[in-house]
């Protein structure tokens, strides 16, 4: 599943949020290759069932516990930290943003200082959609485009990116910023608040209507989880990829209505829709240009029809 023929340099990696959807896939891909040593930090209350079978070093604690973080970096001789932590989803308001700033953004800046001090690389998962914001044209966003988020979620991601670049300029932090599009695939929560494909699949299986904000014509870029993992590990293993930012998507956009139609076609399930009033924090069209990452690594993402087919088959075969 994880393209094990690809050779990645052995590394000692700390995953922040390594028990989540994306993090657990990264933990699996890294830990099942014996040359890597993987540590994971999760809050005490966070479920870790996705990784409990893996040979990882699991630590329980908060991102704000600077002493614990430094102990892990030193004790495990960490070479790279992969940061996947966020408490927000795109529709969150200011109160949620304040919580995110206190619990994630500010502690992450202290983490950046620790990484600089101990010469540890930082890989940050930003957002491939919300950081760019809204515009009137439909061409794919490139990494050189201005960041103009219109949601608190996007604003928090932009803050993190700017903090990383500041620490690079002032303290020599080595970094890799990834802007993934909407990841989907096996292991994603079918009952969650985000992830259109997973939520729609879960609703269809339960014979419930899928709630859609607006008229369903909003366009997004989607990436199959294995492609995101492969891209991340390939970039992690290339020294000349660091101190750069990469979009990680498919380069192709699909509307919400397109996705629901494809899901119905490949799964045979009935997909009913409940349309709700549009939200002002949702952008209308986001597709990611992937020229930069394709110039750096061999990256040929899976087509949406095959990806949804694989995901639906996995779930309907009783694996979810």
CORTA-V88452 format. One record per helix or strand of 2 or more residues. SS is the DSSP state (A for helix, B for strand). FROM is the first residue (numbers start at 1). LEN is the number of residues. Records with the same first field share a line. If there is no record, write none. Layout:
SS: FROM-LEN / FROM-LEN
//
This chain:
B: 12-5 / 37-6 / 57-4 / 80-4 / 121-5 / 175-6 / 182-3 / 210-4 / 219-6 / 244-5 / 253-3 / 273-4
A: 21-11 / 66-10 / 94-24 / 152-20 / 196-10 / 225-12 / 239-3 / 256-12 / 291-6 / 304-16
//
